[in-house]
Amino acid sequence: MAVELRDHDVAVVSLYPGLVRTEAVLAAGVFDLSNSESPEFIGRAVAALAGDRDVCRWTGQVLVAAALAEHYGFADIDGRSPRPLTLTDV
């Protein structure tokens, strides 16, 4: 899809969140939440991408929300900045 829409200046990305503090995650009580994200954090990533005039440079990529936070300079609603997870973390 990214290839097909590039000529129309439409960016297509896949956003990858870290551990999100949803109701189910919180209720489980078994997760280490020290590097978790609020549900609003991914929204901040979307807003940052939407405000980027050069967003098409990301097209066709999988983007980690916490890495976008480092790039664009936003934090979670509690002011924390989760560490970007990689495949070696899972």
N, C-alpha and C positions, 0 to 999 in steps of 0.2 A: 504494500500500500504506500509506503514511503517513496518508493521509486515512481509509482504512478502519479502521486500528488506533488512531487517536487517541482515540476514545471508550472504548477499553479500556486507556488509559494505557500504550500500547506505543510507544516511540520507534523510528522507522525512519530511518536515516541512511546515507549513502554516505561511506566513509572514503577519502581520497585521500592516499597516502603520497608522499613525495618520492623521490629516488633512493635505493633500498635496497641496502645492501651484501650482496647475495646472492653465492653462490659463482660464478655466471655473470658477474655484474658485476665481481667482483674478478678473475676469470680473464681477462676481456677486456682489462684493463689499459689501456683507452682513455678511461675516464671520469674527470672531475675529481671526486674524492670529498670535496672540502673542505666541501661542504654536504650530505653524504649521511647516511643513517639506518641504524641496525642493524635487523635483522628484529624485534628485541624492542620497538623504539620504537612501532610501531603497536599492539602489545599494551598498552603503557602508555596509549595513547590510549583503547583499549577499556576498560581498567580505570578510567580517570578518568570516562568516560561512565557506566559501570555504577555508580559510586559517587555519582553526581550525583542528588540527590533531584528536581531540576528538569530532568531530561534531556529531557523532552518539548518543551522550548523549542527544541530543535535539530531536531525531527522534520521530515522532508521536505527536509532540506538536504544539500548536499555539504560535508563538513568536511575541511579540510586538517590532517593530523596535527600538523605543526609549529605551526600556529595554535592548535590545542587545547593543545599544550604551553605556549604563552605564556599562554593563558587559565587553565589549571589549575595551572600551575607545576611541571611535571615536565620532566626532562631525559632524554637518551639514556643508555644503560648506561655510556658513557665520560664522562658528565658534560656533554657538549656539548649545545647547543640549536640544531638546524638552523633556518635562516631559512625561513619559509613561502614556498613558490613560488606564483606567480600565472600567469595566462595569458601575461603579457608576458615571463615567464622562459623559456617553451618555444617 
